[in-house]
Amino acid sequence: MNYDITPLDSPATIDAVFQGMASFGAKRVYWRGEQDRIWIERAIFRPELPLYYDYWVWERHLNETVKTNELAIAAAHRNGMQIYYYDGLFEYGSQGDAPGCGILPYQAEERVRIEHPEWVLCDRWGERRSPGPLEYAYPGARKQLIERVLHYVEPYDGVAFYTYAENEGYRYPEEFGFNEPIVREFKRRYGVDIRTQEFDRDAWYRLRGEYVTQLFRELHAALSKKGKKLSIMVYGEAPNVPMGWQRYTAWTTIGPIRMDYEQWIREGIVDEILILHNDGKLAVHIAEVKKDKPLSIIVLGAANEAESKAGATTMTDIWFDVCAGRTTPAAVTAADLTSTDWAKRAQVLIDAARGALKLDAADVAKAVSDPHVLVRRQALRTLAAMKAGDQVAVIENALDDHENSVRAAAAAALAIVNGPDSAARLLQALGRDGAFQVKNAAVSALKAMLAKSEPKIIAGLADSSEAVREACARALPASTSVESKNALMEVLRRDPDYRVRYYALAALAGRKDAALSACRLALDDRTTTVQLAAVRGFGKIAATMSESQAARIMPSLVGLFRTYGDGCKRSDAAWGWRVVGNSIAAFGEKGKAQLEAFRAQREDKWLAWAAYQVLYVPQADNGATLTTEKEAVQAHTKYAPPFPGWRVDKVSGGL
């Protein structure tokens, strides 16, 4: 997360960015903020992942208090632009044991997956559920999406869908897509049970895609009645499959559905195709397919001559342009720092930060008091880029700015340009305002100041403000002093806030002189967040433990794993076993032997199942753990115990 660049957190910042987009000739905005509102209203969030959990608390503030979505809609229409809300066609969050957020658990899961687990994509045995998607072969799954879109699209001009899923809980391309309606229909058509017999894979892909097409028929009809448009995003090099995500671009947990975009166009059930990873050819092909259909073709980046002739329109990523790259299409000179046009003043500062213009630091410092929010924020970034050490006081004073994003920019600048009092000023500011963006920028700054300000940071661990204590704990992982170790251990024992204890443990877990004792202490914490962090910590140092140390720790982890068996009442019953099991496995052959004993027994069905998953359906904290279909089938045949049924999180897990 880049905590400084995100600007849309107030009426002034939203108005400025939308005004900036209009100055570049923008006619339509694709706005993802409504997706955040949908999750806030319809998902559970897992506090065992504190950074993401606190991010969503911040997002709730933006949605419910600042009302960023309403401000964006008004700003778009005021500037003569349409606005579509941007959402994931298959994006419903995930069960907790799917990676994609750095460490387990996954950040959030929409309640529809919890209330209707049968709608979630499943594997050929009906046992493992896909992180992310629902199966649209179920009429109820299609109906809930249509009702949801109609509810949220009302003030917008349309809805645009991306088709990837943001998690890394997949193992091989054809793992999911064996839900009962698909199995039943395939057998009706072809006389083959795809769960147990060889079958035509392409026919399976097409069948799965038919239900996506049916969804668009139903959704487009419902949207058309309200005068709203339906836009679908595809990748230029692979428009007929769902989009990839992150470094694995060939597939995600959705699997290889045949996305029949040509059929959508011929039937007129989509109004627009958005092309990312543009190959320069797809737009021309779509234009040939659409013929006289009123379909919009949008490409990310400049359209080539053939695409322009085909009627394609260019789309710009404002994250890199208006938000951080350019604020005006006009050329500027140093003299424009005093222009009456705020966009020119901001652009001069942007160019100076890049080294394209030369400015005096004193003149840049004056801009920190500019009446326009984007100019003030950019002035702080430019002072940091110039390493203007003589302007530290100006940067420190900006910590009191009335705009959150300016305060965050000031904190971020202090990571590069700081003085002897900067840590104290930063902690004072945090005591007044511990908002998410400012707090996270402050952590980076405090880490940068550790060598000169460690005593002040250690003292901050005892501050009355939770935000100050948390930031100080997060700033100390690189410390090697006895004083910091003792102070962090005291925080781990006594701090009333679980986040502060969590980050104190994180700071101690990387220290050879403290990791073992800190994790032992935290294993008895009253919250799952700190307890599982301790479990994870044991797993990281397992290979370096002596035999006597391992002999003392292993029984505690084994005992904890046992609590996830039949009748488990823990709040993390649906996924916490994965964290504990991974740590037990990190102890090598002895740990794996213990898990194997759990897998082989049959008295406790869930214990056997969890152990099997850890050993033979492995899932790391971060990144996909890939295998092949053949290997997966062989492992299941040889090792899988009887399936005990699905577990899901409690629906009450809000923010």
N, C-alpha and C positions, 0 to 999 in steps of 0.2 A: 504494500500500500504506500502510495506517495501522499503524505498527509498535507503537503503544502500546495500542490497543484490544483486540487479540487476546489473550484470557486463558487459553486452554486448553493449557497447556504444562507442567503438573505435576499430581501427585495432588491437591494441595490446591486448585488452581484448578478442576480438573474436578469434584471433589466438591462444591465450593461452588456452581458454576453449575448442576449437576444438582439439587442441593438447592433452589436458588432456583427452578428451573423447577417442581419438584414443589409448592412453596408456592403457585404460581399455579394449581395444579390440572392441570398438564400430565399427559397419559396416554401420550404417545408422542413420541419424539425422532427427527428425521431428521438423520443424522450423516454429514458429508461426509469425515470423516477416513479412511474406508476407501478412498475414491477415491484419496486421496493414496498410501496403501499400494500400491494396484494399480499406479499409475504408477511408484512407486519400484521395484517388483519387475518391471515389464513394459515400461518405456519407456527410450529413450535421452534424454539431456539434453545440451544444446549449451552448452559453456563460453563460446562467443562472445557470450553474453548474461549477463554476470557476475552481475547483481543477481538474476535469476531462478534462475540455476544455484545460487547460494549459498542462496537460499530453499529449494531442493529438498534441498540438503545438510542444512539445518536441519530440514526435514520428515523426512528420513531419521533424524536423531537423535531426533525426537519419536516416530517410529514404532517404531524398533528399540531405543532405549535407555530413553526415558521410558515407552514402550508406551501411548501415549495412546488408541489404539483399545480395547485391553483394559480400560483404566481407565474409559472412557466406557460400555462395555457393562455393566461391573460396577456403576457408579454409577446407570445407568438402572434396572437391575433391582432394585438395593438401595432405590431410591426409588419402586418400584412402577410403573415406566414401561416400555413397550415401546420398542425402538430398531430403526429401519430404517437400513440404510446407503443413502446417496444418491449416485447415479452418473449419468453421461451415457449415454443410449441410443445416441447417435451420436458420442460424444466419445472419439476415439482419438489426440489430438494432431495434429501436422501436419508436413509437409515444411518445410524451413527458410525457403523464400522466401514464407511467408504472414505477413502482419502480424497484430497482436493483442497484442503485448507491448511496444509503444512503438518498437522498432527491430527490424530483422531480425538474426538469424534467429528463427523461432518457437521457443519454449522447449524443447519436448519432443515426442517421437513414439513411440507404442507400437510395439513390435517386430512386432506382427502386421501392421501396414501395410507394414513393410519386408520382412518375410518373404513376404507375400502381396500385392504391389502390385496384382494383378489383382482383388482384392476391394474395392479403394478405388473410390469413385464416380469415373467418368471422363466426359469431354466427348464430343460426337458423333463426334469423330475418333479417340477412343481415345488421346489424347495428353496432355491436361492432367488431372491427378489432383486431386480435391477435397481441400482441407484438412479434416481431421476425420473424416467418416463412412466406414463400410464399407457395401457394398451387400448387404442381407440376402436378395436373390434367390439368392445362393450358399448352398447348404446348409452348406458348411464355415464360412462367416462366422457363420451362426446357431449352429452347433454350438459354435464357440469361445466365443461369448458365454455360452451356457447353461452350459458347463463352468466358465467363469470365475466366473459368478454363484454356482453351486453351491459352488465352492471357498471364496469369500469370505463367503457369507451364513450359513455354519454357526452362528456364535455369535449372530447377529442374529435378530430376529423377522420380518424381511422386507427387501425392497429397493424403493427408490423411484427412478424415473428422470425426469430432466429431458430435454427433447428438442431443445434448441438445441446449437450448437457454438460454442465460445469462440475464434473467430478472425475476421478480416476479409478473408479471401482469396477472396471471391466478387466477381463482376463483373456478373452479371445473373441473374434468378431461375431460368431454365431452362438453366443452363450445364452442369449435371451430371445424371447418371441414365441414361447410354447404355451401360451395361455389357452384355456379350454376352447374359446370360440375359434381360434386359429386352427387348433388341432382338429376340431370337429369338422370345420368347413373344408380343410385340406383332405381329410379322409372321405368326405362326401364327394368331392370332385375327382380325386385321384385314387381312392381306395387304399391309401397308405397312412399309417400312423407315424407321424414325424418324430414322435418321442422314442420309438423303438425300432423303426425300420429306416433303411436308406431311402432318400427321397430327392426329388428335383429341387435343388436349392433356389434356382432362379424363379421357379413357380412359387416357392415360399416367400421370396422377397416381394414378388408382385402381389401376392395375396395380402401380405401385411400392408403394402402401399395402397391397396384398394380402400382400406378403411381410413387412411389419411385423406384420400380423395373424397370419400364420403363425408368425412368431417368438414372439409372445405365446402362441399355442396351445401350442407346444413348451415354452416357458419356464415357463408357468403349470403345465403338467402335471408338469414336473420339480420345481418348487418345492412343489407341493401334496403330493407324496410325502414331502417333508421337513417338512411343516407350516409352510412359510414363505409369506408374503404378497407379492403383486406390486402396486405402486402406480405410477401414471403421472401426471405433471404436465402440465397443459395451460393455455393462456391463455384466459380467459373470453371474450374478444372473437373468438378464432379457434381453437376447440378441434380443428378438423379438419385443421390443418396443423402441422408442427413449429414449436416456439416460436422467436421471434426472440431476438437478443442485442444488448445495447448500443443504440446510437442507430438502427441499422437493424433495425426490429422486424418488417418484412414478410416477410423470409426470411433464411436463412443459407446456408452452403455445402451444406446438405442438399437444398435445393430444395423445390419445392411438391409434396411427397408428400400424398396424401389419407389422413389419419389417421382411420380409421373407428371412432371411439370408441363410437358407438352399437352397432356390430357386436360390439366387444369386450365391451360390457355385456350384450348379448343372449346371447352365447355363454358368458358367465361366465368369461372368460379374463383378466380383471383383477379385483383385489380392492378397488381403491380408485382414485378420481380426485381428484387435488389440483388446485385451481383457483387460479391466479394471475391478476392483472389482472382480478379478479372483476367481472363486469358485473351481478351481482344476479339474472340470469335463468338462467344455465347450470345452476346447482345444481338449480333447480326442474325444468328440462327433463330432467336426468339422472335425477332421482327418478321422473319419469314413464316414462322408458325402462326403468329397471331393474325396475320393478314389484316382484316378490317376490324378486329376486336379492339375495344378501347383500353388497351393495356399499357401501363407505364413501364418503362425499362430504365432502371437506375444502375449506374456503375460507380464503384468507389474509385476515386482518382480521375484524372483527365481522360475523357473519351477520345479514342483515335478517330480518324476521318471516317472509316467505315461505320463505326458505332454511332457517330454523330449523324450520318446520313440515314442510319436505321432508326433515328429518333431517340437515342439514349440520352439520358440526363446525368450530369456529373453529381456525385455526392462527396462531401468533404467531411473528414473526421475532425470535429472542432476541438477534440482533446489536444491534438497536436497543433492546431492552427489558432482558432480564436482564443482558446483557453491559455495556451502557452506559447504560441508561435507568432501570430499577427493579430493585431486589434483593428487594423485598417488596411484597405488595399492601396492606400496612397503611399508614395515614397516620402520619406522624411529626412530631415537634416538635424543637426544638433540644435539649431535655432528653434525647432518645433517643441523643445522642452517647455517653452512658455506659450505654446499655441492655446487658443481658446477651445480647441477640440481635444477632449480628453483622450480619444483614441490615438491621436498623433503623439500626445505626451507619453502615453504608455508605450507606443511603438518605439519612440526614441530610446526609452529605457531598456526595452527588450533588445534592440540592436546594440546598445552599449554593453549589455551583459554578454552578448555574443562576441564582442570585440569589433563589430562592424562600424561603430561610431566611438569617438573619444569624448568623454565628458569628465568634468572635474567632480571629484567625490563630494565636494561641498554643495554643488548644484544638485547632484542626485539626492543628497541628504535633505535638501529643501522639499523635494518631491514627496518625502515621507509624510509631509503635512498637507499634501494636495487634497482638494475637496472630493476627488473621485476615488472610490475604493480600489479600482483596478490599477490606478496610477500609484497609489500608496503601496499596494502590495508588490508591484513590480519594482518600485524604488528599493524596497528592502532586498529583493532578490538580486538586484543589480549591485547594491553595496556589497553583498556577499560575494558576487562574482568578481568584483574589483578588489576584494580583500581589503576593504577600506577600514583599517584598524583605528584610524582617527575618528571614526563615526560610530563607535560602539555605543556611546550614550544615546545617540539618535535611535539606534536599533532597540536598545533597552526601553526607551520611552514608548516605542510603538507597541510594546506589550500591553499598554493600556488603551489601545485603539478601540473604538466602539464596534468595529467589525471583526467577527471571529476569524475570517480568513486572513486579515492583516495581522492579527495577533499570532496566528499560526506561522505566517511568513516571517515575522520577527523572531519567533522561537527557532525556526529553521535556520535563519541567518546567523544566529548566535552559535550554531555548531561550527561555523567557519570563521566568524569574526567575533571575538569575545574578550572580555577584560577581567580584572580581579573581582569585580562585584557582579558579574553577569549571572553566575549561578544563584546568588542570593536574590537578585531581581527576578530571575525566572521562577524561583520557588515562591516568591511573594505573589507573582502573577497567577501561578497555579492555585494558590490558596484562595484567590478571588474567583478564578474561572478554571475549572478542571475539565472543560469540554473536550470531547474526543480528539478533534483535530489538533488543538493546542497542546494537549497532554502528550500526544504521540510525537509531535515535533519537538517538544521539550525533552523527551527522553533521548532523542538523538543528540540534542545540544548538550545535555548533561553528560552523556557518554564522552563527547568530544572534550569536555572540560574536566574530566576525571582527574587527570594528573595535577591540575592546579587547584581543584575545588573539592577533593574527596572528603575532607572533614565536614564541609557544609552539606554535602550530599548524605553522608552518614547521619549527621544531625537531623536531616529531614525525615529520616525513618521514624522519628518520634513526633512528627508534626501532627496537629489536630486534624489537618485536612487529609482525607483519604487519597485525593488526587496527588498531593505532594508525596505522601508515603509510597504510593504505587510508583510514581515516576522515579523516585530515588532508588527503590528496589530494582527497578528495571535498568537503571543506569550503572549498576554495580557488578555485573557479571565479569568484567575484566579486572576487577580489583583483586589484589593478592594480600591485602593487609589483614592482620589479626583483628584490628578494630572493626573492619567491615564484616568479617566473618562472625564475630561475636554479636554485632548489632543485628545482622540478618537472622541469626539463630534465635535471637530474642523476638524478632518480628514473627518468625515462624511459630514460636510457642504462643505468643500472646496477642498478636494484632487481631482486632475484631472483624476485619474485612477479609473475606476469603481471597479476593483478588490480590491484596497486598501479600498475604501468606503465599499464594501461588507464585508470585513474581520473586519473592524472597527465596523460595525453594529453587526457582529457575536460576537465580544468581549463584546459589550455593552448589547446585548440581554439577556445574562445570569445574568445580575446584577439587583437586585431589585430596586436599586436607579437610574437606567438609562434606563431600557428596554423600558418602555412606551414612554418616550420622544424621545429616539433614533428611535424607530419604527415609531413614528408620523412624525419625520423629514424625514426619509428615504422613507416614502410612496410617497413623492413628488419627489423622485429622477428621473432623466431623463432617466435612463436605467431600463429595465425590470428586470435585474439581482438583483439590489439593491431593487427595488420596491417589487418584489415578496419575497425577503428575509424579508422585513418588514412585509408583509402580513403573512408570516409563523411565524414570531415573535409574532404578535398579537394573533395568534391561540394558541401558547404555553402558553401565560400568561392570556388568556381569563378567565379561571376559577378563577383566583386570583384578577380580576378587581372588583372594586366597581361598583355599579349600575350606578353611575354618570359617571365613566370612560367608562364603556361599552356603555353608551348612546351617548358618544362623538365619540367613535371609530366605532361602528357598521354602522352608516350611510355612512362613508367613504368606508368601505368594500363593503357594498351593492351597493353603487354607482359604485365602480370599477367592481364588478361582472356584473352589468348591461351593461358595455361597451363590454362584450363578446357576446352580443346578435347579432341579424341579422345585417349583414353589418359590422361586426367588422374588423378593419384594423390593429389591434395590431400584432406585430411580433410573439407573443405567442398565437394567436387566437385559434390554434388547441388544446391547452392543458392548458394554464394559468388559465382558469376558474376553473380547478380542485384544484389548490393551493388556490385560493381565496375562493372557495366554502367550502373547508375543514376548513379554518379558520373561516368562518361564522358559520359553524356547531359547531365549538368548543365553541361558545357562548351559547350552550345549547338550551333550548326550544325556546327562542326568535329568535336565529339564524336559527334554523330548520324551524320555522314558516315562516320566511321571504323567505327561499328557497322554501318552499311548495307553497307559494303564486306565486313565479315565475314559478314553475312547473305547477300549475293549470291554469295559464293564457294562451291564445292562440294567442295573437297579435304578440308576438315575439317568433318564433319557436325555435331558437337556445338557447335563454334564458331558455325556458321551458325544452329543452333537457339537457342542462348543469346542471340545478337544479335537474332534475330527476337522472342524473348520480351520482351527489354528494350524494344524499339522499338514493338511492335505488340500485346503483351499486357502492358501496363505494370502494375507493382505497386510502390507506394510503401512506405516503411518502416512507415508507420502509417496506418490507415484504409483502407477499401475504395476501390478505383479502379474506379468504375462505368462501364458501357457498356450498349449494347443488344444483343440477339441478332442483329439485322440487321447492325449495325456489326461485331460479332465474326466473323460468317460472311464478310462482305466482306473483312475484313482477312486472314483465313486463306486465302481463295481467292486473293487477290492476292499475299500476301507469304510465306506459310509455306514453308520449305524442307522437304525430306524429314525425317520424324521419326526421330531416331537411337535411340529407345528410352528407357526410364526410367532415371534414376539414383536411388539411395537411399543414405542414410547407412550407415556401417558399424554393424553391430549391437552392437559392443563399447562404444558410447559411454555408459557408466554414470556414476555420481556419484563 
